[in-house]
Amino acid sequence: MKFTKKDIESLIHTRCSCFYYEQMNRFELIKGNKKHILKTGMFNFVDDTLSALFVFDYFHKKKLNPVLLWDLAEDGCHVISTKQNWNKYSNSFNKTKKSKSKND
């Protein structure tokens, strides 16, 4: 089965900058290597194991060094950490949002 970026985006309910090193005891490693968790990276939150595996596999194929974590603070929530730079992502998102509002 092949997923598009849009498919994967629909599985992720929240994104934020990586805060793993500030709250390490909050997370359990499920899949991947903790050395790939970057302070400048991004967390992608999903609600269930199947979605987490799909998102992990997609990011792995994109060579984004994903790490799948179980979030002990959020019941049933999984986090996929990637090497995507959160600041670049959020800045590009804000630019797109601003240009859309100018066109409305």
N, C-alpha and C positions, 0 to 999 in steps of 0.2 A: 504494500500500500504506500502510495506517495502523497505526502502532505504539502500543501502550498503554505507560503508565509501567512496568508490570510487564515487558513485553517488553524495554524499554530497560535496565531494572535487570539483567535476565539477561545482557546483553551486557557489562556493566561488571564487571570482576573486582576492582578496587581503587579506592578513593577516598581522597583526602587533601587537606590544605591545599596551596595553590599555592606551589611553591618555585622558580618560573621565574626570578625575579630573583636568587636565590642560585646558580643553576646554568645560566645562559643558554646557555653553550656546549654544553650537553647536548642542546638541542632544535633542530630544524629546522622552520620554518613550512611547513605544507602548505596550509592553507586558513583564511581569516579574517584578522583584523587584530590585530597584536600589541598595539595600544593598548587592546584589550579584555581583556588579561590583567591581572587585579587581584591584588594581594598578599593581599587578604582572600578571594579566590575559591577555587574548588575544582578539583582535577584528577580526571578520570575516566579510568582506564586500561582499554583494550581490547586484544585480542590480534591483530586482523587489520584490514586496510584496509576490507573491506566492513562489518564491525561499526562501525568508526570513522565511516564515512560515514553509516550509519543513525543512530548516536547524535548526530553533528554535526547532521544534518538535523532530528532530533527537538528538540534544544535550540534550534536556529535558529527553528523554528516556535513554540517557547515563549518566544521573545525573551530568551534567556539569554546572548546575545552569545558564542557558542562560538568557540573558536579551536582548530583541529586541528594538533597538533604530532607530529612523529616523535621518539621518544625514542632517542637514539643510544647511551645506556647500557644499554638493555634491548632485546635483539635482537628485532626484529619487533613492538615494542610501540608503540601510538599513545596519545596523551594528548589528551583534549578538555578544554580549560580553559573554565570558565563563570563568570559573575558570581555564581553561587550562593555565599552566605557559608558557608564551611566551619564556623565556630564555631556558627552557628545550626543547620546541618544536623546536626552531631555532637551538639549538646545535645538536639535533638528526638529523635534516634535513641536516645540514652541514656535519655531519659525514657520512651520507648515500651518499651524493653527492660526497664527497672525495673518498670513497671506490669505487664508480662506475667509477670515472675518473681514478683510479689506474688500474682498470680491463680493461679499453679501450685500 
